[in-house]
Amino acid sequence: MHRLGRIGAVVLAVCALTIAAGTASAAPIELKVIGSTSLDPLVKLWIPDYTASHPGVTITSVPAGSGAGVEAVISGTAQIGLSDAYLSDEQAEQNPQLINLPLAISARTINYNIPEIGKQTLKLDGPAIAGIYSGNIREWDSAEIKALNPGVALPHRTIVPIRREDASGATFIFSQFLEFSTPSWGDKVRSGMSIAWPNVPGEKAAVGNGGELETLATTPYGIAYIGISWEGDVTKAGLGTAMVKNQAGEFLLPTSETISAAASELDARTPPDERLTLVFAPGPNSYPLIAYEYAVVSTRQRDPAVAAAIREFLKWAASPTGGHAAKYLDQVHFVELPLFLRAMNEKQIAQIN
């Protein structure tokens, strides 16, 4: 073959390889996200904006509960698990490849359906709530609840406690609050995503925050614990939200100020693996039922391109110019992470390969 012909052939071959490599690198990437029904509304706000600026990435988010999210990452059926609870010591020991990445700070609300008082705000404390969920307090006009709410015309109606049926980070936070605030609960029940609930006549169980909300809305005299990202739906349903007594003895509603106050009392104690409870924090302005909202991710990915896509998405999620912007967090009533925590996230994200 003529020398120029051979050079031309080489050039064409190199071009073909370059095009093929470019095509391979541009292959679409799908990230599957499964888990917390509290965090899912925020992720669903992120997805359209993120994928619009990252056309090669598709993200799907399935609200299935925190327990399902953690299990999906362990089994490899999802790249990111959403959880209101950090990994337990046992889970962390058995799965050293998993990391916990806080994405925001959230709260749980104590909601009730009492037709006689509507949205009127009740005051409740840990012992009263523990009494309801253990079956020791059965009526809304019981002495324990009346003592917390003088002047409120509470009906003589049986309370219907509503709880999560699935393995839930919300149950983890709620049961931690009861354990920390009420020693008798901690002695008998403990805390966790799935717990041995006391048997209460007439109690109801539901799946997900949406299930709890729907069950409460259709159950007069019910009580439930619901993620604050569902606050708009709680309001539309005409349900009440309780002021909850904190460690300092103050009754508070969950607001950005009281959630931030509680987080500021404890977030500086966050360890390098970022597993930390924020429940029942000290301080007069601290709302007692708050938590980090976590992404649980494996540092060992089979595909380097997928690993890179996960790293980029999680960095964007924690950035104030990305998913951590107020335009997203405010819609679900979440509070931003402190700067030092974002730096800790970046160190952990760098381990994903």
N, C-alpha and C positions, 0 to 999 in steps of 0.2 A: 504494500500500500504506500502511496505517496506520503512523504513526511508530513505535509500539511493536512493530508487526510487523516493520518494517525492522530495529530494534535487535535483536529476537529472532533474526532471520535472521543478522545479523552475528555475534552471540554464538555461534550454532550453527556458523557457518563457522569461527570462531576455534577453537572446541572441536574441530572435526573436524581442523583443521590441527595442533593440539596433539597430539591422539591419534595422528595419522599420523606426526608427528615423533618422538613417544615410541616408536612401534612400530618406526620405522626405526633409532633409536639402540639399541633393544633387540635388534636383529637378531643372531642367533648368530654368533660369530667362531670360525673354526677355525685353529689354529696348527699347522703341520706342522714337526716337528723330525726331522732326519735326520743320522746320522753315527756318531761314535765308539762302538764296542762296549764301551769302558771307562766312558764317561760315561753311556751309556744306562741302566744299572741305577739310577743316582741319579735321573735324570729320571723314570723309571717309578715311583720312590718318591714323587716330588713330585706327579705328575699327579692322583691321586685326591683328595689333600688340597686342592690348589690349585683344581681345578675344582669341588669341593664348596662352596668359599667364593666362587667366581666362576662362577655358574650359566650365564652367557651365553657362556662360553669353553670350547671343546673343544680338547684338545691330544693329538696323536698323535706317538709317537716311534718311529722306525724305525732299528734298529741296522744300519748299512750300511758302516761304516768312515769314518775321518776324511776321506779323499780324496773320497768320495761326498758327505759332508756339505758340504764347501766348494763342490763343484761344484753341488750342489742350490741353494745360496744364490745363487751367481753366475747360474745359469740362471733363478732365480725359482720353482723347483718346491717350495721349502721356505722358511719364514720364518726358521728358525734352523738353523744347521749346528753339529753337535758335533764338536770336533776336539781331539786330544791335542797337536796341533802348531799353532803360530801360522802365519799367512800368510807365505809366503816373500817376499823383497824383490820378486821379479818379480810375484807375485800381488798384492801390496799396491799396486805401481805401476800395474798394469793395471786394478785394481778399487778406486779411491780411495773408493768408496762403502761398502766393507766395513770393519767394525771387529772387533777381537778382544777378547772380554770373559772374563777368567778367572772360572770358577765355583767352583773348589776346587783343591786341590793333591793330586796322586796320585803313585803309584809304579808301576814295572814290576818284576815278580819274574822271576828266572831259575829255571825249574823243570825237573825231570828225572824220568825213569822208569827206575830201576835196581832191578830186583827183589831183588838180593842185599843191598841196603842199605836199601830202603824209604824211610822218611821221615828217615833219618839225614842230618844237615846237612853238606853239602860246602862247602868254600871254593873260590871261583873268582875270578879277576881278569880284567881286560880282555884282556891278551894271550892267556890260555888260551881265553877265549870267542871271540876273534877267530880264533884258530888252529882252533877247531872249525868255525866258519862259513866259513872260507876253505879248509878241507880239509887243513890242515897238521897238525892233531892228529886222529887217527882212532880211537883206542881210549881207553876210560875209564881204563885203567891206564897211560896214557902218562906219561913222565917228568915232563912239565910239570904234570899234574894230581896225580900222586903227591907231588910236592914241596910242593904246597899243602895236602895232606891226609895227613900222616904218620900211620901207624897204622890207616888206613882200608883195609879189604880190597876194593879196587876190582877189578872183573872185567875180564878181557881180552876185551872185547866192543866191536864197532864202534859208534861214536856216530852217532846219526841226528839231524842238525840239522833242526829244524822252524821254518819262518818263515812270515810272512804273504804271501799271494798278492795281496791287494788293497792299494790305496794306503792306508797306515796310519800314524796318528800314533804308534802303538806302535813301528813300524819306524823312524820318525823319531827317537824317543828312544833306542831301542836302538842304532841306527847312529851317532848322535851320541856315545853313551858309548864305543863302539868307536873312533871317530875321535879323541876326546879322550884316551883312555887308551892307545891303541896306534897310534903314528905310522905303522906299516906299513899298517894298515887304511886310515887316512885318505889315504895316498898313492895307494892303488889303487881304493878303493871310494867313499869319501866318505859323506855321510849324506843322508837324505831320506825322504819317505813311500813312494816307490817307488825302489828302487836296483838297480844291476846286480850282482846277487848272484853271487859266485863259484860255479862249478859243482862241487858236491860229490856224489860217487856215493852214492846212497841217500837223499839229502835229501828232505824232504817240504814241501809248501806247503799252507796252510790259509787259509780266509777267516774273519776276525773272531776275537776272543778265544775265543769258544765253539768255533770250528773248531780253533784251536790246542790248546785244552784237550782236546777230544775226540780229536784226532790223537795228542797226547802220551799220553793215558791208554791208548790202544790200540797204542802203539808202544814196546815194551821197548827200553831204552837210548837213548831219545830225549831231546832237550833243547829247550826253547822259552822264549820271553819272553812273559809274560802280564800283563794289567792286574791290579792289586791288588784291584780291585772283584770279581774272580772268586776271591778267596782261599778262600772257603768251599767252592767247587766243587773247587778244587785239593786241599784237605784231604780232602774226601769221596772223591776219586779215589785217595787214598793216594800222591800225588806228593810228591817232595822239593822243598824251596826252598833255594837256595844263599845263603850269606853272600857278599857281593860286596865286593871290595877297593875302597876309596875313594881319593881323591886324597892323603889323609894316610897311606895305607898300612894302614888299619884294615879288618878284615872285618866287615861289618854285615848284619843282616837289616832289611827294611823294617818299621819300627814308627812309631807316631805321633810318637815322640820323635826318631827318626833322620830321618824325612821333614821334620819341623818344623825340625830343626837345619840341614838342607841348605837349606831355603827361606829361613831367616833370614840365611844367608850371602849370598844373592843378591837377595832380593826388593826390597830398598831401591834396587837399580839399575834397577828396572823403568821403562822410558821411558813417555811419555804414551800411546803407542799400545798399550802393555802386551805387546809382543812381546819375550819374553825366555826364553832357555833356562836351566833350573835344573840341567841335567845335569852330573855330576862336580864338584859344588860343593866348595870347600875346607872344612877343619874336620874334626877327628877324629871327630865324631859324625854326620857327614853321609852319609846313604845316597846312592849315586851315580846312581841311575836314577829321578829324580823330574821332575815337570813340572806346569805349570798345565794345567788342563782348561778348554778354551775353548768359548764360544759365538761363532760367527761370524755376524754379522748385517749386513744392508744398512741404511744410514741413509736410503735412499730407498724408501719404501713407497708403493704406489699408493693405498691406502685409509687415511685418517687414523685411522679407528676401529681398524684392524689395527695401525697404528703405536702407538697408545695402549695396546692390549692387549699388544704386545710389550714396551713400556717397563715396564708394570706387572708383567708376569711376571718380567722380568729383575731388577727392583728387589727383588721378593719372593724370588727365588732367591738373591740376595746378602745378604739380611737375616738376622741371627741369630735373629729371631723368625719367620722364614719358612723358605725352603729351606736356609739355611745353619746351621740348628739341628743340634745334635749327634745328635738322634734320627734324622736322615737320613744325615749324613756318616759316623757310626760304623758304620752297616750296610754301607757299601762301603769302609771303611777309608781314607777321604779325610781331609785335614786342612784346617781352615778358612783362609780368606784373612786377611792382616793388615788392620787397620782402614784404613790409608792406601790399600790397593788397592781396597777397597770404594768409597772416595771417588773414586778414579780411574774406577772403573766407572760411577758415577753421572754423571760428566762426559761419558763416551762415550755412555751410554744416552740422555742428553738430546738427542743429535744425531739420534736416530731420529724421522723425521717422514714 
